[in-house]
Amino acid sequence: MNLERQSADDLKQRLIDLGTDLLTAIDQPTKIQFGRLVHEPARHYPELARVCYETLYDRTQAHLATLIATGQSNGLFRPGVAPTLLADQLLGMWLGLSRTKMILGIAPHADQNPETRSREEVLTLSR
């Protein structure tokens, strides 16, 4: 699909859908447990940490940056801000501290609606 031909509303919905899918996938109890398992050995095996990060987050952030750059060209996001920075901010909002608390085992699994959460965070970043 040609991104340049998508309207700001289409791009916004595409980002919301991407965030919804991401949150639905990573908030599964098995994924929370995997996050716990990866964090501990990462201190002793930095290569493992790098591979996990690249596999889980780098590709997502690069894809987000492409969508955001297109959104900047049609007024959806602030111009003059690096798309990679905005992608990092959006991904950080999606992942959030509540997920970190779940991985650390200091908070129960949050029963947040992934679509609602994704929409609110995309709208926070939008103009």
Rosetta constraint file for C-alpha pairs under 8 A:
AtomPair CA 2 CA 6 HARMONIC 7.21 0.50
AtomPair CA 3 CA 67 HARMONIC 7.46 0.50
AtomPair CA 3 CA 70 HARMONIC 6.70 0.50
AtomPair CA 4 CA 70 HARMONIC 6.35 0.50
AtomPair CA 6 CA 10 HARMONIC 5.78 0.50
AtomPair CA 6 CA 11 HARMONIC 6.32 0.50
AtomPair CA 7 CA 11 HARMONIC 6.27 0.50
AtomPair CA 7 CA 74 HARMONIC 7.32 0.50
AtomPair CA 8 CA 12 HARMONIC 6.03 0.50
AtomPair CA 8 CA 71 HARMONIC 6.11 0.50
AtomPair CA 8 CA 74 HARMONIC 6.20 0.50
AtomPair CA 8 CA 75 HARMONIC 7.04 0.50
AtomPair CA 8 CA 76 HARMONIC 5.52 0.50
AtomPair CA 9 CA 13 HARMONIC 6.14 0.50
AtomPair CA 10 CA 14 HARMONIC 6.10 0.50
AtomPair CA 11 CA 15 HARMONIC 6.18 0.50
AtomPair CA 11 CA 67 HARMONIC 7.03 0.50
AtomPair CA 11 CA 71 HARMONIC 6.55 0.50
AtomPair CA 12 CA 16 HARMONIC 6.21 0.50
AtomPair CA 12 CA 71 HARMONIC 7.96 0.50
AtomPair CA 12 CA 76 HARMONIC 7.68 0.50
AtomPair CA 12 CA 122 HARMONIC 7.14 0.50
AtomPair CA 13 CA 17 HARMONIC 6.04 0.50
AtomPair CA 14 CA 18 HARMONIC 6.13 0.50
AtomPair CA 15 CA 19 HARMONIC 6.12 0.50
AtomPair CA 15 CA 64 HARMONIC 7.68 0.50
AtomPair CA 15 CA 67 HARMONIC 7.65 0.50
AtomPair CA 15 CA 122 HARMONIC 7.00 0.50
AtomPair CA 16 CA 20 HARMONIC 6.06 0.50
AtomPair CA 16 CA 115 HARMONIC 6.96 0.50
AtomPair CA 16 CA 118 HARMONIC 5.33 0.50
AtomPair CA 16 CA 119 HARMONIC 5.22 0.50
AtomPair CA 16 CA 122 HARMONIC 6.40 0.50
AtomPair CA 17 CA 21 HARMONIC 6.13 0.50
AtomPair CA 17 CA 115 HARMONIC 7.27 0.50
AtomPair CA 17 CA 118 HARMONIC 7.67 0.50
AtomPair CA 18 CA 22 HARMONIC 6.12 0.50
AtomPair CA 19 CA 23 HARMONIC 5.99 0.50
AtomPair CA 19 CA 94 HARMONIC 6.86 0.50
AtomPair CA 19 CA 114 HARMONIC 7.60 0.50
AtomPair CA 19 CA 115 HARMONIC 7.45 0.50
AtomPair CA 19 CA 118 HARMONIC 5.11 0.50
AtomPair CA 19 CA 119 HARMONIC 7.98 0.50
AtomPair CA 20 CA 24 HARMONIC 6.00 0.50
AtomPair CA 20 CA 114 HARMONIC 4.98 0.50
AtomPair CA 20 CA 115 HARMONIC 4.77 0.50
AtomPair CA 20 CA 117 HARMONIC 7.71 0.50
AtomPair CA 20 CA 118 HARMONIC 5.57 0.50
AtomPair CA 21 CA 25 HARMONIC 6.17 0.50
AtomPair CA 21 CA 114 HARMONIC 7.76 0.50
AtomPair CA 22 CA 26 HARMONIC 6.11 0.50
AtomPair CA 23 CA 27 HARMONIC 5.73 0.50
AtomPair CA 23 CA 94 HARMONIC 7.07 0.50
AtomPair CA 23 CA 95 HARMONIC 7.69 0.50
AtomPair CA 23 CA 114 HARMONIC 5.64 0.50
AtomPair CA 23 CA 118 HARMONIC 7.83 0.50
AtomPair CA 24 CA 28 HARMONIC 6.85 0.50
AtomPair CA 24 CA 114 HARMONIC 6.04 0.50
AtomPair CA 25 CA 31 HARMONIC 7.58 0.50
AtomPair CA 26 CA 31 HARMONIC 5.42 0.50
AtomPair CA 26 CA 32 HARMONIC 6.96 0.50
AtomPair CA 27 CA 31 HARMONIC 6.39 0.50
AtomPair CA 27 CA 32 HARMONIC 6.37 0.50
AtomPair CA 27 CA 99 HARMONIC 7.66 0.50
AtomPair CA 27 CA 109 HARMONIC 7.90 0.50
AtomPair CA 28 CA 32 HARMONIC 6.39 0.50
AtomPair CA 29 CA 33 HARMONIC 6.22 0.50
AtomPair CA 29 CA 109 HARMONIC 7.82 0.50
AtomPair CA 30 CA 34 HARMONIC 6.16 0.50
AtomPair CA 31 CA 35 HARMONIC 6.17 0.50
AtomPair CA 32 CA 36 HARMONIC 6.46 0.50
AtomPair CA 32 CA 102 HARMONIC 6.97 0.50
AtomPair CA 32 CA 103 HARMONIC 5.57 0.50
AtomPair CA 33 CA 37 HARMONIC 6.32 0.50
AtomPair CA 33 CA 103 HARMONIC 6.95 0.50
AtomPair CA 34 CA 38 HARMONIC 6.18 0.50
AtomPair CA 35 CA 39 HARMONIC 6.26 0.50
AtomPair CA 35 CA 103 HARMONIC 6.15 0.50
AtomPair CA 36 CA 40 HARMONIC 6.89 0.50
AtomPair CA 36 CA 103 HARMONIC 5.43 0.50
AtomPair CA 36 CA 104 HARMONIC 6.90 0.50
AtomPair CA 37 CA 41 HARMONIC 7.31 0.50
AtomPair CA 38 CA 42 HARMONIC 6.15 0.50
AtomPair CA 38 CA 49 HARMONIC 7.21 0.50
AtomPair CA 38 CA 52 HARMONIC 7.94 0.50
AtomPair CA 39 CA 43 HARMONIC 7.39 0.50
AtomPair CA 39 CA 49 HARMONIC 7.66 0.50
AtomPair CA 41 CA 45 HARMONIC 5.89 0.50
AtomPair CA 41 CA 48 HARMONIC 7.96 0.50
AtomPair CA 42 CA 46 HARMONIC 5.31 0.50
AtomPair CA 42 CA 47 HARMONIC 7.77 0.50
AtomPair CA 42 CA 48 HARMONIC 6.17 0.50
AtomPair CA 42 CA 49 HARMONIC 4.94 0.50
AtomPair CA 45 CA 49 HARMONIC 6.73 0.50
AtomPair CA 46 CA 50 HARMONIC 6.17 0.50
AtomPair CA 47 CA 51 HARMONIC 6.19 0.50
AtomPair CA 48 CA 52 HARMONIC 6.13 0.50
AtomPair CA 49 CA 53 HARMONIC 6.04 0.50
AtomPair CA 50 CA 54 HARMONIC 6.06 0.50
AtomPair CA 51 CA 55 HARMONIC 6.00 0.50
AtomPair CA 52 CA 56 HARMONIC 5.89 0.50
AtomPair CA 53 CA 57 HARMONIC 5.47 0.50
AtomPair CA 53 CA 58 HARMONIC 6.62 0.50
AtomPair CA 54 CA 58 HARMONIC 4.71 0.50
AtomPair CA 54 CA 59 HARMONIC 6.88 0.50
AtomPair CA 55 CA 59 HARMONIC 6.86 0.50
AtomPair CA 56 CA 60 HARMONIC 7.29 0.50
AtomPair CA 57 CA 61 HARMONIC 6.04 0.50
AtomPair CA 58 CA 62 HARMONIC 6.15 0.50
AtomPair CA 59 CA 63 HARMONIC 6.17 0.50
AtomPair CA 60 CA 64 HARMONIC 6.13 0.50
AtomPair CA 61 CA 65 HARMONIC 6.10 0.50
AtomPair CA 61 CA 84 HARMONIC 7.27 0.50
AtomPair CA 61 CA 87 HARMONIC 5.72 0.50
AtomPair CA 61 CA 88 HARMONIC 6.46 0.50
AtomPair CA 61 CA 91 HARMONIC 7.02 0.50
AtomPair CA 62 CA 66 HARMONIC 6.43 0.50
AtomPair CA 62 CA 84 HARMONIC 7.20 0.50
AtomPair CA 62 CA 87 HARMONIC 7.68 0.50
AtomPair CA 63 CA 67 HARMONIC 6.43 0.50
AtomPair CA 64 CA 68 HARMONIC 5.99 0.50
AtomPair CA 64 CA 84 HARMONIC 7.89 0.50
AtomPair CA 64 CA 87 HARMONIC 5.36 0.50
AtomPair CA 65 CA 69 HARMONIC 5.98 0.50
AtomPair CA 65 CA 83 HARMONIC 4.85 0.50
AtomPair CA 65 CA 84 HARMONIC 5.01 0.50
AtomPair CA 65 CA 85 HARMONIC 8.00 0.50
AtomPair CA 65 CA 86 HARMONIC 7.20 0.50
AtomPair CA 65 CA 87 HARMONIC 5.10 0.50
AtomPair CA 66 CA 70 HARMONIC 6.41 0.50
AtomPair CA 66 CA 83 HARMONIC 7.29 0.50
AtomPair CA 67 CA 71 HARMONIC 6.19 0.50
AtomPair CA 68 CA 72 HARMONIC 6.06 0.50
AtomPair CA 68 CA 77 HARMONIC 7.00 0.50
AtomPair CA 68 CA 83 HARMONIC 5.74 0.50
AtomPair CA 68 CA 86 HARMONIC 7.34 0.50
AtomPair CA 68 CA 87 HARMONIC 7.00 0.50
AtomPair CA 69 CA 73 HARMONIC 6.51 0.50
AtomPair CA 69 CA 83 HARMONIC 5.39 0.50
AtomPair CA 70 CA 74 HARMONIC 6.78 0.50
AtomPair CA 71 CA 75 HARMONIC 6.17 0.50
AtomPair CA 71 CA 76 HARMONIC 4.85 0.50
AtomPair CA 71 CA 77 HARMONIC 5.84 0.50
AtomPair CA 72 CA 76 HARMONIC 5.51 0.50
AtomPair CA 72 CA 77 HARMONIC 4.69 0.50
AtomPair CA 72 CA 78 HARMONIC 6.16 0.50
AtomPair CA 72 CA 79 HARMONIC 5.61 0.50
AtomPair CA 73 CA 79 HARMONIC 7.66 0.50
AtomPair CA 75 CA 79 HARMONIC 7.67 0.50
AtomPair CA 75 CA 127 HARMONIC 7.53 0.50
AtomPair CA 76 CA 126 HARMONIC 5.73 0.50
AtomPair CA 76 CA 127 HARMONIC 5.82 0.50
AtomPair CA 77 CA 125 HARMONIC 7.06 0.50
AtomPair CA 77 CA 126 HARMONIC 5.02 0.50
AtomPair CA 77 CA 127 HARMONIC 5.35 0.50
AtomPair CA 78 CA 126 HARMONIC 7.44 0.50
AtomPair CA 78 CA 127 HARMONIC 6.33 0.50
AtomPair CA 81 CA 85 HARMONIC 7.10 0.50
AtomPair CA 81 CA 86 HARMONIC 7.18 0.50
AtomPair CA 82 CA 86 HARMONIC 6.56 0.50
AtomPair CA 83 CA 87 HARMONIC 5.99 0.50
AtomPair CA 84 CA 88 HARMONIC 6.09 0.50
AtomPair CA 85 CA 89 HARMONIC 6.22 0.50
AtomPair CA 86 CA 90 HARMONIC 6.13 0.50
AtomPair CA 86 CA 125 HARMONIC 7.71 0.50
AtomPair CA 87 CA 91 HARMONIC 6.03 0.50
AtomPair CA 88 CA 92 HARMONIC 5.98 0.50
AtomPair CA 89 CA 93 HARMONIC 6.19 0.50
AtomPair CA 90 CA 94 HARMONIC 6.23 0.50
AtomPair CA 90 CA 121 HARMONIC 6.91 0.50
AtomPair CA 90 CA 122 HARMONIC 6.99 0.50
AtomPair CA 90 CA 125 HARMONIC 7.07 0.50
AtomPair CA 91 CA 95 HARMONIC 6.13 0.50
AtomPair CA 92 CA 96 HARMONIC 5.72 0.50
AtomPair CA 93 CA 121 HARMONIC 6.45 0.50
AtomPair CA 94 CA 117 HARMONIC 7.58 0.50
AtomPair CA 94 CA 118 HARMONIC 6.64 0.50
AtomPair CA 94 CA 121 HARMONIC 7.04 0.50
AtomPair CA 95 CA 99 HARMONIC 6.13 0.50
AtomPair CA 95 CA 100 HARMONIC 7.83 0.50
AtomPair CA 96 CA 100 HARMONIC 6.83 0.50
AtomPair CA 97 CA 101 HARMONIC 6.16 0.50
AtomPair CA 98 CA 102 HARMONIC 6.35 0.50
AtomPair CA 98 CA 107 HARMONIC 7.64 0.50
AtomPair CA 98 CA 110 HARMONIC 7.53 0.50
AtomPair CA 99 CA 103 HARMONIC 6.22 0.50
AtomPair CA 100 CA 104 HARMONIC 6.15 0.50
AtomPair CA 101 CA 105 HARMONIC 6.08 0.50
AtomPair CA 101 CA 106 HARMONIC 5.36 0.50
AtomPair CA 101 CA 107 HARMONIC 5.37 0.50
AtomPair CA 102 CA 106 HARMONIC 6.14 0.50
AtomPair CA 102 CA 107 HARMONIC 5.11 0.50
AtomPair CA 102 CA 108 HARMONIC 5.97 0.50
AtomPair CA 102 CA 109 HARMONIC 6.04 0.50
AtomPair CA 112 CA 116 HARMONIC 7.83 0.50
AtomPair CA 112 CA 117 HARMONIC 7.04 0.50
AtomPair CA 113 CA 117 HARMONIC 6.19 0.50
AtomPair CA 114 CA 118 HARMONIC 5.97 0.50
AtomPair CA 115 CA 119 HARMONIC 6.02 0.50
AtomPair CA 116 CA 120 HARMONIC 6.17 0.50
AtomPair CA 117 CA 121 HARMONIC 6.29 0.50
AtomPair CA 118 CA 122 HARMONIC 6.16 0.50
AtomPair CA 119 CA 123 HARMONIC 6.08 0.50
AtomPair CA 120 CA 124 HARMONIC 6.12 0.50
AtomPair CA 121 CA 125 HARMONIC 6.43 0.50
AtomPair CA 122 CA 126 HARMONIC 6.18 0.50
AtomPair CA 123 CA 127 HARMONIC 7.74 0.50
